[in-house]
Amino acid sequence: MDKSVEISVIVPAYNIEKYIGQCLESIMCQTFQDIEIIVIDDGSQDDTGVICDRYAAHDSRVKVIHQKNAGVVSARKKGIESAAGRMIAFADGDDWLEAEMLGKMRGVMLREEVDIVVAGFVKDFEDSGILVYNGLPEKKYSISDKFFLKNAIYISDTKRMGIESYLWAKLFRTEILKKCIGEMDEDIHYAEDLLLLWKYLVKSKEIYVLDEALYHYRQRDESCVHTYDDNFYSQINEVYNRLKRLFIESNIYEDVKESLGQWMFKNILVGINGRFDFGTTFTLPEYYFENELFDKGTKVVLYGAGRVGQGYFQFIKNTKCVNLVAWVDKNYRKGELQQMGVVSIEDIEHIEYDYILIATIYENMTKDIKCELMNIGIDERKIIWLQPKSY
């Protein structure tokens, strides 16, 4: 084994020559530097492997493993086997990390003495971004706690995953993760992250949920994540059955049964969306509004960039039900909101619009916002609130 380091970052890479450089540079430039970067070139047919070799030639922390194309599970398994760090993080080769991600998550893991730290992320579209946090609030949880088990997979009240299933935006302890290598399923190509995550969690004691978006998840049409596979239903059924078996063997099935079923139902909806080709960037938003007031040409300013506002933004992006001319929030100066394209209300002074749609969960929360808008000269008749709906 190589000289030990603190964190090993495992990066599967396949045909991503346009993006791999940004990914590797975001890891190499972390504020925490005691790391190794293990890139698994999974039989790329473009220049991905060549680019990775160039980075390795200039930075000894970068190690490149070339293999015949065998899929992301095989690539991750190879990376785990090769890891020398006490902790392991994952990154997809077309994504990138905030500069302080590894340092912050390591600090939390050591301070809280937990086995895994999970953070939020930004869904990055070409011209905007959406913040995504884990459904469970920030705190330390015992894996055996009934509240955690009931809500970790899916929270029925909010229609969200308690812990997002992706392996990236998380920090693992290598000792535990290496015990999972023999249980990694190379024949599963959908929800394989969730399967490995729970095989890890049942071997762990405590988890810390961190409410910071530290990872950037690039949204691109050609990504395999957004490609519908005719085997989808058989794959998702197999994942469901393997998770059920794991939970029964771990004596936690009764605690997770309801949320596992809700997760399965949500994925059936995803499969229907893919089967009928509603669009590769179509995702179910957390919140939407019934569109009886507007037509497609109605020019709307969206006020609010919280969970309701982000749901509305995704709903408008999916359906093109209105012409969104601006997205505003009083906290627009926050870095993550600026990345999402959110601006100050004052910026709409010279924009032509028909309505300002307030994105709040309850109508009584709109009173102060309406007063604020009217105080800067906005006609009350143009200020609209609609009851948010959820799936």
C-alpha positions in Angstrom: 0.0 0.0 0.0 1.1 3.5 -0.8 2.1 5.9 2.0 -1.1 6.7 3.8 -2.9 10.0 3.3 -6.0 11.5 5.1 -8.5 11.4 2.2 -8.7 9.4 -1.0 -11.0 11.0 -3.7 -12.2 8.4 -6.2 -13.2 9.7 -9.6 -14.7 7.3 -12.2 -14.3 8.8 -15.7 -15.8 7.8 -19.0 -15.8 9.9 -22.2 -15.8 13.3 -20.4 -12.9 15.0 -22.0 -14.8 18.4 -21.9 -15.3 18.2 -18.1 -12.6 16.1 -16.4 -10.1 19.0 -16.2 -12.4 21.2 -14.2 -13.2 18.3 -11.9 -9.6 17.4 -11.2 -8.6 21.0 -10.7 -11.4 21.5 -8.2 -10.0 18.6 -6.1 -6.3 19.5 -6.5 -7.1 23.0 -5.3 -8.9 22.0 -2.1 -8.0 24.0 1.0 -7.3 20.6 2.6 -4.3 19.2 0.8 -3.5 15.8 2.4 -5.3 13.9 -0.3 -4.8 11.4 -3.1 -6.9 11.5 -6.3 -7.6 8.1 -7.8 -9.0 8.4 -11.4 -10.4 5.3 -13.0 -10.5 5.7 -16.7 -13.3 3.2 -17.6 -12.3 2.5 -21.2 -12.9 6.0 -22.5 -12.9 6.3 -26.3 -12.1 10.0 -26.3 -9.1 11.9 -24.8 -10.3 11.5 -21.1 -7.5 9.1 -20.3 -4.8 11.2 -22.0 -5.9 14.3 -20.1 -5.9 12.4 -16.7 -2.4 11.2 -17.4 -1.2 14.8 -18.0 -2.6 15.8 -14.6 -0.9 12.8 -13.0 2.4 13.8 -14.6 2.3 17.2 -13.0 0.8 16.3 -9.5 2.0 13.2 -7.7 -1.3 13.1 -5.8 -3.1 12.1 -9.0 -3.1 8.4 -9.8 -4.7 7.1 -12.9 -6.0 3.5 -13.4 -6.9 2.5 -17.0 -9.3 -0.4 -17.4 -11.6 -1.8 -20.1 -15.1 -0.4 -19.9 -16.9 -2.2 -17.1 -19.2 0.4 -15.6 -19.2 2.8 -12.7 -19.6 0.2 -10.0 -16.5 -1.6 -11.2 -14.6 1.7 -11.4 -15.6 2.6 -7.9 -14.7 -0.8 -6.6 -11.2 -0.5 -8.2 -10.8 2.9 -6.6 -11.8 1.7 -3.1 -9.4 -1.3 -3.4 -6.6 1.2 -4.3 -7.4 3.8 -1.7 -4.7 4.6 0.9 -6.6 7.4 2.8 -8.3 7.0 6.2 -11.4 8.6 4.6 -12.9 8.3 1.1 -14.9 10.8 -1.0 -16.3 10.3 -4.4 -16.7 12.6 -7.4 -18.1 12.1 -10.8 -15.7 13.2 -13.5 -18.1 15.7 -15.0 -18.9 17.5 -11.7 -16.8 19.7 -9.4 -16.2 20.5 -5.7 -16.3 23.7 -3.7 -12.8 24.5 -2.6 -13.5 23.9 1.1 -15.6 20.7 0.8 -13.1 18.1 1.9 -11.7 20.2 4.8 -15.2 21.0 6.1 -16.5 17.5 5.9 -13.3 16.0 7.5 -13.6 18.6 10.3 -17.2 17.5 11.0 -16.3 13.8 10.9 -13.5 14.3 13.5 -15.4 16.7 15.7 -18.6 14.7 15.8 -16.9 11.3 15.8 -19.3 9.9 13.2 -18.8 7.3 10.4 -20.2 9.3 7.6 -20.9 13.0 6.8 -23.4 14.0 4.1 -23.7 17.4 2.6 -26.0 19.2 0.1 -25.2 20.1 -3.5 -26.1 22.3 -6.4 -27.8 20.9 -9.5 -26.0 22.9 -12.2 -27.8 23.6 -15.4 -26.2 25.5 -18.3 -27.6 28.9 -17.2 -28.8 28.3 -13.6 -28.6 26.1 -10.6 -30.8 24.6 -7.9 -29.8 24.0 -4.3 -30.5 20.5 -3.0 -30.2 19.6 0.7 -30.9 16.4 2.4 -34.4 16.1 3.7 -33.3 15.5 7.3 -32.3 18.7 9.2 -28.7 19.3 10.2 -27.6 17.3 13.2 -26.0 14.0 14.4 -28.1 10.9 14.1 -27.7 7.4 15.4 -28.2 4.9 12.5 -30.3 2.7 14.8 -32.6 5.6 15.8 -36.2 4.8 14.7 -36.8 8.4 13.6 -33.7 8.3 11.3 -34.6 4.9 9.9 -38.2 6.0 9.2 -37.1 9.1 7.3 -33.7 8.4 5.9 -34.9 6.9 2.6 -38.0 9.0 2.0 -40.0 11.6 4.0 -43.6 11.3 3.2 -44.6 14.8 4.6 -42.1 16.7 2.4 -41.8 14.2 -0.6 -38.0 14.2 -0.2 -35.3 11.7 0.4 -34.1 12.1 4.0 -30.5 11.3 2.9 -29.8 11.9 -0.8 -28.6 8.6 -2.3 -25.6 9.8 -4.3 -22.2 8.7 -3.1 -20.7 12.1 -3.9 -21.2 15.0 -1.4 -20.4 12.5 1.3 -17.3 11.5 3.3 -16.8 7.8 4.3 -14.5 6.0 6.6 -12.2 3.7 4.5 -12.2 0.9 7.1 -15.9 0.5 6.8 -16.2 1.1 3.1 -13.6 -1.6 2.3 -15.8 -4.1 4.1 -18.5 -3.4 1.5 -16.3 -4.1 -1.6 -17.4 -7.8 -1.8 -21.1 -6.7 -1.7 -20.9 -4.2 -4.6 -23.2 -5.2 -7.4 -21.7 -4.7 -10.8 -24.9 -6.0 -12.5 -27.0 -3.1 -11.1 -26.9 0.1 -13.2 -29.7 2.1 -11.6 -29.8 3.2 -7.9 -26.5 1.4 -7.3 -25.5 4.3 -5.1 -28.4 3.8 -2.8 -27.6 0.1 -2.5 -24.0 0.7 -1.5 -24.9 3.6 0.8 -27.2 1.4 2.9 -24.7 -1.5 2.9 -22.4 1.0 4.4 -24.9 2.5 6.8 -25.9 -0.8 8.4 -22.3 -1.3 9.3 -22.1 2.2 10.8 -23.1 3.8 14.1 -23.6 7.5 13.5 -24.1 10.0 10.7 -23.9 13.8 10.5 -26.2 15.7 8.1 -24.5 19.0 7.1 -26.7 21.7 5.6 -24.2 23.2 3.2 -24.1 22.8 -0.6 -20.5 21.8 -1.2 -20.7 19.8 -4.5 -21.8 20.7 -8.0 -23.8 18.1 -10.0 -23.6 19.0 -13.7 -26.9 18.5 -15.6 -26.2 17.4 -19.1 -28.5 15.5 -21.6 -25.9 12.9 -22.6 -25.2 11.8 -19.0 -26.1 8.1 -18.4 -28.1 9.2 -15.4 -30.6 11.0 -17.6 -30.9 8.2 -20.2 -33.9 5.9 -20.1 -33.1 2.2 -20.2 -35.7 -0.4 -21.2 -34.5 -2.5 -18.3 -35.4 0.2 -15.8 -38.3 -1.6 -14.2 -36.4 -4.9 -13.8 -33.4 -3.0 -12.4 -35.5 -0.9 -9.9 -37.4 -4.0 -8.8 -34.0 -5.8 -8.2 -32.7 -2.9 -6.1 -35.9 -2.9 -4.1 -35.7 -6.6 -3.4 -32.0 -6.4 -2.5 -32.6 -3.5 -0.1 -35.5 -5.4 1.5 -33.3 -8.4 2.0 -30.6 -6.2 3.5 -33.0 -4.5 5.9 -34.6 -7.9 7.0 -31.1 -9.3 7.7 -30.2 -6.1 9.6 -33.5 -6.3 11.7 -34.6 -2.8 10.6 -37.2 -3.7 7.9 -40.2 -2.8 9.9 -38.8 0.7 10.5 -37.9 1.4 6.9 -40.7 -0.5 5.1 -43.1 2.5 4.6 -40.4 4.8 3.2 -38.9 2.1 1.1 -42.3 1.6 -0.6 -42.7 5.4 -1.1 -39.3 5.5 -2.7 -40.3 2.6 -5.0 -43.5 4.5 -6.1 -41.5 7.7 -6.8 -39.2 5.7 -9.0 -42.1 4.2 -10.9 -43.1 7.7 -11.8 -39.5 8.4 -12.9 -39.7 5.4 -15.2 -43.0 6.5 -16.7 -41.5 9.9 -17.4 -38.6 8.2 -19.2 -40.7 5.7 -21.0 -42.9 8.4 -22.6 -40.0 10.8 -23.3 -41.3 13.9 -21.5 -37.8 15.3 -21.8 -34.3 14.4 -20.5 -34.2 17.4 -18.1 -37.7 16.8 -16.8 -37.8 16.1 -13.0 -40.7 16.2 -10.6 -40.4 19.5 -8.6 -41.0 19.5 -4.9 -43.7 22.2 -5.3 -45.8 23.4 -8.2 -48.8 25.7 -8.8 -52.0 25.1 -10.6 -51.9 27.3 -13.7 -55.3 28.7 -14.3 -54.4 32.4 -14.1 -51.6 32.4 -16.6 -51.1 31.5 -20.2 -47.8 30.6 -21.8 -47.1 34.2 -22.8 -47.6 35.7 -19.4 -44.5 37.4 -18.2 -43.8 36.4 -14.6 -41.3 37.5 -12.0 -40.8 34.8 -9.4 -40.3 36.1 -5.9 -38.5 33.7 -3.4 -35.7 31.2 -3.8 -36.4 28.9 -0.9 -37.8 25.4 -1.3 -41.1 26.6 -2.8 -39.4 29.0 -5.1 -36.9 26.4 -6.3 -39.9 24.0 -6.9 -41.7 26.7 -8.9 -38.6 27.4 -10.9 -38.2 23.7 -11.8 -41.9 23.5 -12.6 -41.7 26.4 -15.0 -38.5 25.1 -16.5 -40.2 21.7 -17.1 -43.6 22.9 -18.4 -42.8 26.3 -19.9 -46.2 27.3 -18.6 -45.2 31.0 -18.3 -42.5 33.3 -19.6 -40.2 33.7 -16.5 -38.5 37.1 -16.9 -36.7 37.3 -13.6 -36.2 35.4 -10.3 -35.7 37.6 -7.2 -35.1 37.2 -3.5 -34.1 39.6 -0.7 -31.2 37.3 0.1 -29.9 37.4 -3.5 -26.4 38.2 -2.3 -25.8 34.7 -1.0 -23.3 33.1 -3.3 -25.4 30.0 -4.0 -28.4 32.1 -5.0 -26.2 34.2 -7.3 -25.1 31.0 -9.0 -28.8 30.2 -9.5 -29.4 33.5 -11.3 -31.4 35.1 -8.5 -31.3 38.9 -8.5 -32.5 41.8 -6.3 -36.1 43.0 -6.6 -34.7 46.4 -7.6 -33.3 44.8 -10.7 -36.7 44.4 -12.3 -37.3 48.1 -12.5 -36.7 48.1 -16.2 -38.1 44.7 -16.9 -41.5 44.3 -18.5 -43.7 41.8 -16.6 -47.4 41.0 -16.0 -47.2 39.5 -12.5 -45.0 38.9 -9.5 -45.6 35.4 -8.2 -44.7 35.0 -4.5 -43.4 31.6 -3.7 -44.2 30.9 0.0 -45.9 27.8 1.5 -48.6 29.8 3.4 -50.6 32.8 2.4 -50.2 34.6 5.7 -46.4 34.7 5.0 -47.0 37.0 2.0 -48.3 40.1 3.9 -44.9 41.6 4.7 -43.6 40.8 1.2 -46.6 42.5 -0.4 -46.0 45.6 1.7 -42.3 45.6 0.8 -43.2 45.4 -2.9 -45.9 48.1 -2.8 -43.5 50.4 -0.9 -41.3 50.4 -3.9 -44.1 51.3 -6.2 -45.4 47.9 -7.5 -49.1 47.8 -8.3 -50.9 45.5 -5.8 -52.9 44.0 -8.6 -49.7 42.6 -10.1 -48.7 40.7 -6.9 -50.0 37.1 -6.9 -49.9 34.2 -4.4 -51.0 30.7 -5.4 -51.4 27.8 -3.0 -48.3 25.5 -3.6 -49.1 22.0 -4.5 -46.8 19.0 -4.0 -46.6 15.5 -5.6 
